[in-house]
Amino acid sequence: MEVIKDLPEVFEEFAEQRKKSFLGVKQLKDKGIPVIGSYCTYFPQEIAMAMGAASVSLCSTSDETIPDAERDLPKNLCPLIKSSYGFAITDKCPFFYFSDLVVGETTCDGKKKMYEYMSEFKDVYLMELPNTQGEEALKLWKSEMIRFKEYLEKKFDVEITEEKLREAIKINNEGRRALKGLYEVMKNDPAPIKGQDLFKVLYGSTFKFDRSAIPGEVNALVDKIKKEYAEGKMEEKKPRILVTGCPIGGATEKVIRAIEDNGGIVVTYESCSGAKSIDKLVDEDNPDVYDALARRYLNIGCSVMTPNPNRLELLGRLIDEYRVDGVVEMILQACHTYNVESLGIRRFVNEKKGKPYISVETDYSQADIGQLNTRIAAFIEML
């Protein structure tokens, strides 16, 4: 008989997924399954899946290894880059330790240089990500997809067939649809669950090695949330907040807590850990599979893109669909692309959408929690 778990238990299971996968990655290695580590939403996961590899997000969201990283890297560098490098050189990240290959991408300058140092002690493959999204950029990115496939075939002595690639695309699209179905429950007002719990599932699901298991688990959770909502179980009505900006996870979850401890509720995340990574599907009907992959991944609206209309398109859509009362942008210290773009985001939110906006700059320490609470409480009170 299947044991029916209550919602908090299910949310905690997703929150614990990263730790559970620490053991899982060792078991994969023991079975001889290749492990490919990555740091970014631009990583074309389907190509790794098609060769039978497991792919995993590498540790990059805690300040515990930053002092180690600062022996090699500048102190005034983005904490995400320092944390990524720190976990790599200290071997404190089981995912990194067991990865046969780390795939980087030419997003920001800090990351590009950090990958150079990392490649001194680990196999790092760097994908040349264009910084524009026109037709010429698409050609380059498609050729990068093919170059990556050929590299994997040679390195691991495998053949990546179009059939396997299409199968991987189908599996990942199913996962994206399920996760989209989950965050869409937040269109309800009042919200059915806390934004913190929504985040636990979105973030936790990135650490699941078996991508085909995601739809079943997430769809069952969505059904449960909808059923309880129909029975009248929901959050209190509160100001509805959209979170945008740098990737959130680990240390930066303090921003979600600051919003929800001070009277707001996060109804949607535009950032990499949220809608940005699952909003668009790979076109399964495109006869050119590498073109389909290139289009889907290149269209991600990251601040490394110039110009970056896709971020504004997604942001505008989420503000409307989720009936957002205010926008909080979280920017990591020394993240120049997001920091510079914040002026454009503020103008868009204030002038085009007529909504209040606040940006908070933070790092991975817990030293600014008091200040975050004060600023965000004042912002929510104003709503």
Buried (B, 14 or more C-beta within 10 A) or exposed (E): EEEEBEBEEBBBBBBEBBEEBBEBBBEBBEEEBBBBBBBBBBBBBBBBBBBEBBBBBBBBBBBBBBEBBBEEBEEEBBBBBBBBBBBBBBEBBBBBBBBBBBBBBBBBEBBBBBBEBBBEEBEBBBBEBBBBBEEEBBEBBBEBBEEBBEBBEEBBEBEBEEEBBBBBBBBBBBBBBBBBBBBBBBBBBEBBBBBBBBBBBBBBBBBBBEBBEBBEBBBBBBEBBBEBBEEEEBBEEBBBBBBBBBBBBBBBBBBBBBBBBBBBBBBBBBBBBBBBBBBBBBBEEBEEBBBBBBBBBBBBBBBBBEEBEBBBEBBBBBBEEBEBBBBBBBBBBBBBBBBEBBEBBBEBBEEEBEBBBBBBBBBBEEEBBEEBBEBBBEBBEEB
